[in-house]
Amino acid sequence: HLSSAEWAWVGRRPDDSVNVFAVEMDAEKALVAAKARLSADEDVCCAPLRDIADGMIDPDEAAVLSSARGLMLFHFAHRFCARCGSPAHAYKAGAARACADKDHCGARVYPRVDPAAIMLVTSPHGVDGRSHALLGRKKAWPRGRFSTLSGFAELGETLEEAVVREVEEESGVKVRRDSVRFVVTQPWLFPQSLMVGFTAEAEADEGSGALPCVSADEEELESCRWFSREYVAQRLREYGGSGGISLKADTEGTPAAEFHIPGRVSLANLLITQWAHEEGAWAQDDDAVSESSSTL
């Protein structure tokens, strides 16, 4: 099977310099191969990486698996040359694909990366000193999961412009363009994104001392709300962060059903926890949960 399978060199592990390869393999055959290496009292199963990613603790393991998955999806999507339609094959140890018709075409294609902005939007400083964050949730997520807003940069658009546009499109909240600040990047190979993290501050509604009005795009989000720093910090403390809750988990009847955030594998976790842990974040506040339908 391996002689005809798609494969790619993922890289060399930094701790022991072992070369790591990704190999396309049928799930049943993969299970047979894995079980052959286990003792009788050990078990193994196959699962989509996205379903288990939130529970992963080792960042190096997560990086290897996501890179392997991204490379295999690239090879699967480019089995034929986009220029002439001839079959294509792996090239440069799987880092690229090349057209098999070397005489008439010979085109080569490399994995592309789609840049996307992911942003922690805070309330206006003049309203409450940035003590609320704008978080949304998709209907398909586990009950209680909220995360930062995000979206792909469009053609000819800067990532800072994408932050402003995406926030307004998804929530109706306007962002101050001069408040957008870069934080960090993260590869997100589901299937081929590069998440670029930002913080930004919302514009205050003119003539109002209240939090900016939220009007969620129902096609994008099931819910979008302002959450107080105290509320988020308290929830994180109660269950130790995200709790490693799987994307497919049933949270009904658990504390996470009220509120939880994505696991450490997600850049959203970093953006939210850094904001929640700023000075004063752990203060107890019985009034932390607002009565507003768009605020917690």
C-alpha positions as CSV (number, residue, x, y, z in Angstrom):
1,H,0.0,0.0,0.0
2,L,2.7,2.5,0.9
3,S,4.4,2.2,-2.5
4,S,1.3,3.7,-4.2
5,A,0.1,6.0,-1.4
6,E,0.5,9.8,-1.3
7,W,3.1,10.8,1.3
8,A,4.9,13.9,2.4
9,W,7.8,14.7,4.7
10,V,6.4,16.7,7.6
11,G,9.7,17.6,9.3
12,R,12.1,16.6,11.9
13,R,11.2,16.4,15.6
14,P,13.3,18.9,17.6
15,D,13.7,16.6,20.6
16,D,15.1,13.5,19.0
17,S,15.7,14.5,15.3
18,V,13.3,11.8,14.1
19,N,11.9,12.4,10.6
20,V,8.1,12.5,10.5
21,F,6.1,11.5,7.4
22,A,2.5,11.8,6.6
23,V,1.0,8.9,4.6
24,E,-2.5,8.7,3.1
25,M,-4.1,5.5,4.4
26,D,-7.5,4.0,4.7
27,A,-8.8,4.3,8.3
28,E,-9.3,0.5,8.7
29,K,-5.8,-0.2,7.5
30,A,-4.4,2.5,9.8
31,L,-6.2,0.9,12.7
32,V,-4.7,-2.6,11.9
33,A,-1.2,-1.1,11.6
34,A,-1.6,0.8,14.9
35,K,-3.0,-2.2,16.8
36,A,-0.2,-4.4,15.7
37,R,2.1,-2.1,17.8
38,L,0.0,-2.2,20.9
39,S,-0.2,-4.6,23.8
40,A,-3.4,-6.6,24.4
41,D,-4.7,-4.2,27.1
42,E,-4.2,-1.1,24.9
43,D,-6.7,0.3,22.4
44,V,-6.8,2.8,19.6
45,C,-9.4,4.5,17.4
46,C,-9.5,6.9,14.4
47,A,-11.0,10.3,14.8
48,P,-11.0,13.6,12.8
49,L,-8.3,15.9,14.1
50,R,-10.7,18.8,14.4
51,D,-12.9,16.7,16.8
52,I,-10.1,16.0,19.2
53,A,-7.9,19.1,18.8
54,D,-9.4,21.0,21.8
55,G,-8.3,18.1,24.1
56,M,-4.7,18.1,23.0
57,I,-2.1,19.2,25.5
58,D,1.3,18.8,23.7
59,P,1.7,21.8,21.3
60,D,4.4,19.9,19.3
61,E,2.1,16.9,18.8
62,A,-0.7,19.3,17.7
63,A,1.7,21.0,15.2
64,V,2.8,17.7,13.7
65,L,-0.7,16.3,13.3
66,S,-2.1,19.6,11.8
67,S,0.8,19.9,9.4
68,A,0.4,16.3,8.3
69,R,-3.3,16.8,7.8
70,G,-2.8,20.0,5.8
71,L,-0.3,18.4,3.5
72,M,-2.5,15.4,2.8
73,L,-5.5,17.6,2.0
74,F,-3.3,19.6,-0.4
75,H,-2.2,16.4,-2.2
76,F,-5.8,15.2,-2.3
77,A,-7.0,18.4,-3.8
78,H,-4.3,18.6,-6.5
79,R,-4.3,15.1,-8.1
80,F,-4.4,16.7,-11.5
81,C,-2.6,19.7,-13.1
82,A,-4.8,22.8,-13.0
83,R,-3.1,24.1,-16.1
84,C,-3.5,21.2,-18.5
85,G,-5.4,18.5,-16.7
86,S,-2.7,15.9,-16.7
87,P,-2.1,13.8,-13.6
88,A,0.1,15.4,-11.0
89,H,2.5,13.7,-8.6
90,A,4.3,14.6,-5.3
91,Y,7.4,16.7,-5.7
92,K,10.2,17.8,-3.3
93,A,9.4,15.0,-0.8
94,G,5.7,16.1,-0.8
95,A,6.3,19.8,-0.3
96,A,4.7,20.4,-3.8
97,R,3.1,18.7,-6.7
98,A,4.3,18.7,-10.3
99,C,2.5,18.0,-13.6
100,A,3.4,14.6,-15.1
101,D,3.5,16.1,-18.6
102,K,7.0,17.6,-18.3
103,D,7.4,18.1,-22.0
104,H,4.4,20.2,-22.7
105,C,3.5,21.7,-19.2
106,G,5.6,20.9,-16.2
107,A,3.6,23.2,-13.9
108,R,4.3,23.0,-10.2
109,V,2.0,24.0,-7.3
110,Y,2.8,24.5,-3.7
111,P,0.4,24.5,-0.7
112,R,-1.2,27.9,-0.4
113,V,-2.1,29.7,2.9
114,D,-5.3,31.7,3.3
115,P,-4.8,34.6,5.7
116,A,-7.6,35.3,8.2
117,A,-8.0,37.8,11.0
118,I,-9.1,36.7,14.4
119,M,-9.8,39.5,16.9
120,L,-10.6,40.2,20.5
121,V,-12.9,43.3,20.3
122,T,-13.2,45.2,23.6
123,S,-15.7,47.8,24.7
124,P,-14.9,51.5,24.2
125,H,-12.4,52.8,26.8
126,G,-14.5,55.8,27.4
127,V,-17.5,53.7,28.3
128,D,-16.1,51.2,30.7
129,G,-12.4,51.0,30.3
130,R,-12.4,48.1,27.9
131,S,-13.9,45.8,30.6
132,H,-16.2,43.9,28.1
133,A,-15.3,41.7,25.2
134,L,-17.4,40.9,22.1
135,L,-17.7,37.1,21.7
136,G,-19.9,35.0,19.4
137,R,-21.0,31.4,18.9
138,K,-21.9,29.3,15.9
139,K,-25.0,27.0,16.1
140,A,-22.9,23.8,15.4
141,W,-20.7,24.4,18.5
142,P,-21.2,22.7,21.8
143,R,-23.7,24.4,24.1
144,G,-22.1,27.3,25.9
145,R,-19.1,27.8,23.6
146,F,-18.2,31.4,22.8
147,S,-15.2,32.6,20.9
148,T,-13.6,35.7,19.3
149,L,-14.9,36.8,15.9
150,S,-12.8,36.0,12.8
151,G,-12.9,36.1,9.0
152,F,-10.8,35.8,5.9
153,A,-9.1,38.8,4.2
154,E,-10.6,39.6,0.9
155,L,-8.7,40.3,-2.3
156,G,-6.9,43.6,-2.1
157,E,-7.7,44.1,1.6
158,T,-5.3,44.5,4.5
159,L,-5.8,42.3,7.5
160,E,-6.5,45.4,9.6
161,E,-9.3,46.3,7.2
162,A,-10.6,42.8,7.4
163,V,-10.8,43.2,11.2
164,V,-13.0,46.3,10.9
165,R,-15.2,44.8,8.1
166,E,-15.7,41.4,9.6
167,V,-16.7,42.7,13.0
168,E,-19.3,45.0,11.6
169,E,-20.6,42.3,9.2
170,E,-21.0,39.7,11.9
171,S,-22.0,41.8,14.9
172,G,-23.1,45.2,13.6
173,V,-20.4,46.7,15.9
174,K,-18.1,49.3,14.4
175,V,-14.4,49.1,15.3
176,R,-12.0,52.1,15.6
177,R,-9.5,51.6,12.8
178,D,-6.7,53.2,14.8
179,S,-7.2,50.8,17.7
180,V,-6.4,47.6,15.8
181,R,-3.2,46.0,17.2
182,F,-1.4,42.9,16.0
183,V,-0.8,40.2,18.7
184,V,0.5,36.9,17.2
185,T,-0.1,34.4,14.3
186,Q,-1.0,30.8,14.3
187,P,-1.3,28.2,11.4
188,W,-4.8,26.8,11.4
189,L,-4.7,24.0,8.9
190,F,-8.5,23.3,8.7
191,P,-7.6,23.1,5.9
192,Q,-5.1,25.9,5.1
193,S,-5.5,29.1,7.0
194,L,-3.0,31.4,8.8
195,M,-4.8,33.0,11.7
196,V,-3.5,36.5,12.4
197,G,-4.5,37.6,15.9
198,F,-5.5,41.2,16.7
199,T,-7.1,43.2,19.5
200,A,-9.3,46.1,18.7
201,E,-11.6,48.6,20.4
202,A,-15.2,49.2,19.5
203,E,-16.5,52.6,18.6
204,A,-18.9,54.1,21.1
205,D,-22.5,54.7,20.0
206,E,-22.9,58.4,19.5
207,G,-24.6,60.1,22.4
208,S,-24.8,56.9,24.4
209,G,-22.8,55.9,27.5
210,A,-23.9,52.3,27.1
211,L,-22.1,49.4,25.4
212,P,-22.4,49.4,21.6
213,C,-25.5,47.8,20.3
214,V,-25.0,44.2,18.9
215,S,-26.9,43.0,15.9
216,A,-25.6,39.5,15.0
217,D,-25.7,38.2,11.4
218,E,-27.9,35.1,11.9
219,E,-26.3,33.4,8.9
220,E,-22.9,33.6,10.6
221,L,-23.6,33.5,14.3
222,E,-26.3,32.0,16.5
223,S,-25.4,34.6,19.2
224,C,-23.1,37.5,19.8
225,R,-22.8,39.2,23.1
226,W,-20.7,41.5,25.3
227,F,-19.1,39.6,28.2
228,S,-17.6,41.3,31.2
229,R,-14.0,40.6,32.1
230,E,-15.1,39.6,35.6
231,Y,-17.6,37.1,34.3
232,V,-15.1,35.5,31.8
233,A,-12.3,35.4,34.4
234,Q,-14.7,33.7,36.9
235,R,-15.8,31.1,34.4
236,L,-12.2,30.3,33.4
237,R,-11.2,29.9,37.0
238,E,-14.1,27.6,37.8
239,Y,-13.3,25.0,35.2
240,G,-9.6,25.7,34.5
241,G,-9.8,27.4,31.1
242,S,-11.6,25.6,28.3
243,G,-11.4,22.2,30.0
244,G,-10.3,20.6,26.8
245,I,-13.9,20.3,25.6
246,S,-14.2,18.6,22.2
247,L,-15.9,20.3,19.4
248,K,-18.4,17.4,19.3
249,A,-18.9,17.3,23.1
250,D,-22.3,17.3,24.7
251,T,-22.1,19.9,27.5
252,E,-25.7,19.7,28.5
253,G,-26.0,19.6,32.3
254,T,-22.4,20.7,32.9
255,P,-21.0,24.1,33.9
256,A,-19.6,24.4,30.4
257,A,-23.1,24.6,29.0
258,E,-23.3,28.2,30.4
259,F,-20.0,29.4,29.1
260,H,-16.7,28.0,27.9
261,I,-14.1,29.0,25.3
262,P,-12.2,27.0,22.7
263,G,-9.2,24.9,23.9
264,R,-5.6,25.9,24.0
265,V,-5.1,24.7,20.4
266,S,-7.0,27.8,19.3
267,L,-5.6,31.3,19.1
268,A,-9.0,32.5,20.4
269,N,-8.1,30.9,23.7
270,L,-4.9,33.0,24.0
271,L,-6.6,36.2,23.1
272,I,-9.5,35.7,25.5
273,T,-7.4,34.5,28.5
274,Q,-4.8,37.2,28.1
275,W,-7.5,39.9,28.2
276,A,-9.3,38.1,31.1
277,H,-6.1,37.9,33.2
278,E,-5.3,41.6,32.9
279,E,-5.1,43.5,36.2
280,G,-8.3,43.2,38.2
281,A,-9.6,40.4,36.1
282,W,-10.0,38.0,39.1
283,A,-12.1,40.3,41.2
284,Q,-15.4,38.9,42.4
285,D,-18.4,40.8,41.1
286,D,-21.9,39.6,41.8
287,D,-23.3,42.0,39.2
288,A,-20.9,40.7,36.5
289,V,-23.7,39.2,34.5
290,S,-25.6,42.0,32.8
291,E,-29.3,41.7,32.2
292,S,-29.0,42.9,28.6
293,S,-29.8,40.3,26.0
294,S,-26.5,41.0,24.3
295,T,-24.3,41.2,27.3
296,L,-22.9,38.8,29.9
